[in-house]
Amino acid sequence: MELFYNKFYFRPRYIARSIYSMIVDSTQRRKLLKEGAQYLSYMKKRKRAAGCQ
């Protein structure tokens, strides 16, 4: 599952579109930055939980 999410969110086209929308729209910038932080936090917790098992 982690591989799927990484392949989706770290595609060059997705990143470029996200950066463009963040430059143009400040509301979108806040939303995407918040979602990005949540995603990275989730993946960090997931890796930590997988390492404990």
C-alpha positions as CSV (number, residue, x, y, z in Angstrom):
1,M,0.0,0.0,0.0
2,E,2.8,2.4,0.8
3,L,4.3,1.8,-2.6
4,F,1.0,2.7,-4.3
5,Y,0.7,6.0,-2.4
6,N,4.4,6.9,-3.0
7,K,4.0,6.2,-6.7
8,F,0.9,8.3,-6.9
9,Y,1.9,11.3,-4.8
10,F,5.5,11.6,-5.9
11,R,4.8,11.6,-9.7
12,P,6.4,14.6,-11.4
13,R,3.1,15.6,-13.1
14,Y,1.2,15.5,-9.8
15,I,3.9,17.5,-8.0
16,A,4.0,20.1,-10.8
17,R,0.3,20.5,-10.8
18,S,0.2,20.9,-7.1
19,I,3.0,23.5,-7.0
20,Y,1.2,25.5,-9.7
21,S,-2.1,25.4,-7.9
22,M,-0.3,26.4,-4.7
23,I,1.3,29.4,-6.4
24,V,-2.0,30.6,-7.9
25,D,-4.4,29.9,-5.0
26,S,-3.5,30.5,-1.3
27,T,-6.4,28.5,-0.1
28,Q,-5.3,25.5,-2.1
29,R,-1.8,26.0,-0.8
30,R,-2.9,25.7,2.8
31,K,-5.0,22.7,2.0
32,L,-2.3,20.9,0.1
33,L,0.4,21.6,2.7
34,K,-1.9,20.3,5.4
35,E,-2.7,17.2,3.5
36,G,1.0,16.7,2.7
37,A,1.9,16.9,6.4
38,Q,-0.9,14.5,7.3
39,Y,0.3,12.0,4.6
40,L,3.9,12.1,5.8
41,S,2.9,11.8,9.4
42,Y,0.6,8.8,8.6
43,M,3.4,7.1,6.7
44,K,5.9,7.7,9.5
45,K,3.5,6.1,12.0
46,R,2.8,3.2,9.7
47,K,6.5,2.5,9.3
48,R,7.0,2.8,13.1
49,A,4.1,0.3,13.7
50,A,5.4,-2.1,11.1
51,G,8.8,-2.1,12.7
52,C,7.4,-3.0,16.2
53,Q,5.7,-6.2,15.0
